[in-house]
Amino acid sequence: MMTDQSDADAELPRVDPIGSDEVDAGAFEGLDTSLPYGLLHFHRIANGVREGGDNRGFIDIHVWRSEENNEPYNARIMESLLTLVCFYTRDRSWNVYYGDPAVRARLEAAFEYWVGMQHEDGRFSEYGVEEWNLASTAFATKFIGQALVYLDDGPSIDAGLHDRVVESLRDALLVTFRHEELIEHGRSYSNQYSNAFAGAGAYLSLFDDPEVEALFERRLEWSLDHLQSPAGFFYEMDAPDWSYNLGTHQSNLLQAHHYLQDTEHLPQLVEKEERWADWVAYNALLEPADPDATAGDTPPDGGFFLNCAADARNTTRHRQGKGSPLHQYLPHGGAFSPSAEERDTWLAELGEDFEDSWPVIDDLVGDFWALSPYSLLHLDHDTWYPGGAERDEARERLPYVASDRFVHQHVDDRTDLVCTHVRRPEYYAIFNGAPEASSDQRFGLGILWHPDAGTVLQSRKDVRNTTYGTRTGPDDAPYEGSGLDIAYTLGDTTVDPEAGSHELPAGDSAPLTVEYPLGDAGHKSIRFGEEDIEVTVTHDGDFVESIPILASDGQLTVSGARVGADYGDTTLSVAAEAPLELAVFSTPRRFQPSASRRQSGVPSVARPIAVDKRLFVARAYSSDDLTYRLSFSE
């Protein structure tokens, strides 16, 4: 419970600022090149610790999480304890705060406050006083677990306080592994729950605790069936979500692997990543880089466009490759990583860029990510990058690159989501569908890819007029924004989707047809043929068909009932039986060459992105019926 600390009589000394002229820019190496921003603003974080009153010790500065949630009852704000601990314990020539007495005093006050926030059963609150929840509890285990590791190798804090912090961490782990309400919530929001695996890894690296270890082992095994879909993705609102699956989950696995790689728990971590990597291998589509783009000495990278319309929480449409230590155990894990050579070159360029721009440092502006503890969490955690040849070979083994003929399905048995992957020599397409949809999910044709042109069609979630589908009007939600009653036919055979990841027999030759009603107003059929995709719509009265196209400015032409997109040696054709119009929607993010980095985070050790595509929507206005085809030509 919250502790009244108004009687605390010890004054907190101020932490002195340092100027950029006091720091040798050349002293930062490797991932430490991300730390000058935090170093020069550190005094503001430390001096943000409240000095008196009921909330003495609360880190009262808006640099992590949203401003409206920057409240004394929110334990997520106190994850910035890791920021205080990192600079207090990081033994580097540039770190003037190493072992600093003023930092220690403020760190101890913040730890006292954090311990006092905790419910007697181990939970923490986030969105209101005594509103205990999983996120504030499980995230605490990860960040405080790593903070204790840093303290174990560095200057100390008060011994009695240290013991109470350890006990609070232990209580948080135990309640996460035992509390039925937290466990049930974690089944739907698995990124939150799996923080405890990272936290337990850090804790068990420091302490021999059979009780915690036994519960950890039980929940880690349980998580394979309850936190992760048989389709491979990790559940977020019982659905996929690239943002959390690529972000928080990979952070959790990175930290867990660091502490568990030499234990009997490694196979379970590898199994998690193997199933996830299978999902990624079919749903993250390699994008060719712009051959004219350059950024320093590092070759540009096109990254991956994502099959994202079925995501239930956030919108992530494109991502760069990212290293992971678990990739080294997987056949095509290295496909999603920058190479070791690219990592070294990129880090060297970051260092040079940093020295050239010194002493200019961005202002500390209050926002969600202004100085995230994530920027300090993984500084010492092992990761892995394949050699360039190894990475390229892994990309050649990606299923849609290695083969030009198959039909594959990823099927979830919790919501009956089915993602159907169709590869033919001329294209690779993914169709998403489920009997029910969340308010944000969009089903139907999700993404279309060509080996030379890259991704040419991508449906989006939670956007009415830029998602694929059939509408009664241009600004209405598509029928594909609700659940679909789908029938799958491969040749003459009805397909009954089965949970898991399966290649369908005869998928290398027979055409696949997907059919579903459009509410009570009509019917839609999509036939994935040898050379084209044919869509037939019947609908009572007027309707609009929307096809979202990714292309660069100047690549598209409209001529009556045809839209053409020219990608150099390859042209996409959308040919309809009704006139088409083209609407232009600027994407919130353009994927162009960039050598910039965020001062507040760990550098993105990958190649600069070099993709210049924006979103266009082809619309066919029709009545009663419509047939159109998507095809490629040279």
Secondary structure, DSSP 8 states (H G I E B T S, - for coil): -----TT------------GGGS-GGG--GGGGG-HHHHHHHHHHHHTB--SSTTTT-B-SSSSS-GGG--TT-TTGGGGHHHHHHHHH---TT-TTTT-HHHHHHHHHHHHHHHHHS-TTS-EESSSTT-EEHHHHHHHHHHHHHHHHHHHTS----HHHHHHHHHHHHHHHHHHHH-HHHHHHHHHBHHHHHHHHHHHHHHHHH---HHHHHHHHHHHHHHHHHTB-TTS-B-BTTB--HHHHHTHHHHHHHHHHHHHTTSTTHHHHHHHHHHHHHHHHHHEEE----TT--BTTB--B--EEE--TT-SS----EE-----GGGGGSTTGGGGS--HHHHHHHHHHHHHHHHHHTT-------STTTT-THHHHSTT-------HHHHHHHHHTSHHHH-S-EEEEEE-TTT--EEEEEEETTEEEEEEE-SS--SS---EEEEEEETTTEEEEE--SS-TTSSSEEESSTTS--GGGS----EEEETTEEE---SEEEE-TTTTTS-EEEEEEETTTEEEEEEE-SSEEEEEEEEEEEEEEEEEEEE-TT-EEEETTEEEEE-SS-EEEEEESS-EEEEEE--SS---------TTS----S--B----EEEEEEEEEEEEEEEEEEEE-
